[in-house]
Amino acid sequence: MTKKLNDKIKGISIGLDKSTQLKDLNGVIDEFTKETDDKHEVKVSLTFETSQSTLHLNRIRKPFLTLATKDGKKVKKDKKKQAKIKKT
C-alpha cells in the first residue's frame, strides 16, 4: 500500500472462517502494526460467532499530553500492562 493511503486507514475488519487458526493472523497483525506511525497505537480484537469470526484492527490516536513528576521528568509507560502477541 502507498503511504498516503495507509495514513487514511483507521481500521480494518477481516471476516474469518472456522478453519482459520489464530497463529495464521500474526502476519496480518504485525504488518498493520509496522505500518502504523508513532502517533497511533493499534487495538486488536476478535469477535467470535457460531458461523464465523471477525478480526478487528483499529488505529487509536495516542494522547498529546505526557505525565511528568515534580522533577520535570517524564513518566515512562509500563510495558507489562500492554497485551503482547506471541509468535510460535
GIWO-V32486 format. One record per residue. PHI is phi in whole degrees, 0 to 359 (none if undefined). Layout:
# GIWO-V32486
phi=(PHI & PHI)
This chain:
# GIWO-V32486
phi=(none & 280 & 295 & 296 & 290 & 298 & 293 & 273 & 279 & 258 & 191 & 225 & 239 & 240 & 280 & 239 & 269 & 295 & 277 & 285 & 265 & 296 & 292 & 288 & 273 & 302 & 296 & 294 & 294 & 297 & 294 & 295 & 292 & 295 & 279 & 275 & 282 & 287 & 279 & 235 & 236 & 258 & 253 & 249 & 216 & 239 & 244 & 254 & 234 & 293 & 264 & 205 & 229 & 228 & 261 & 247 & 239 & 234 & 266 & 243 & 293 & 287 & 293 & 284 & 275 & 240 & 283 & 223 & 272 & 296 & 284 & 92 & 277 & 285 & 274 & 281 & 286 & 282 & 285 & 291 & 279 & 282 & 287 & 247 & 254 & 272 & 260 & 245)
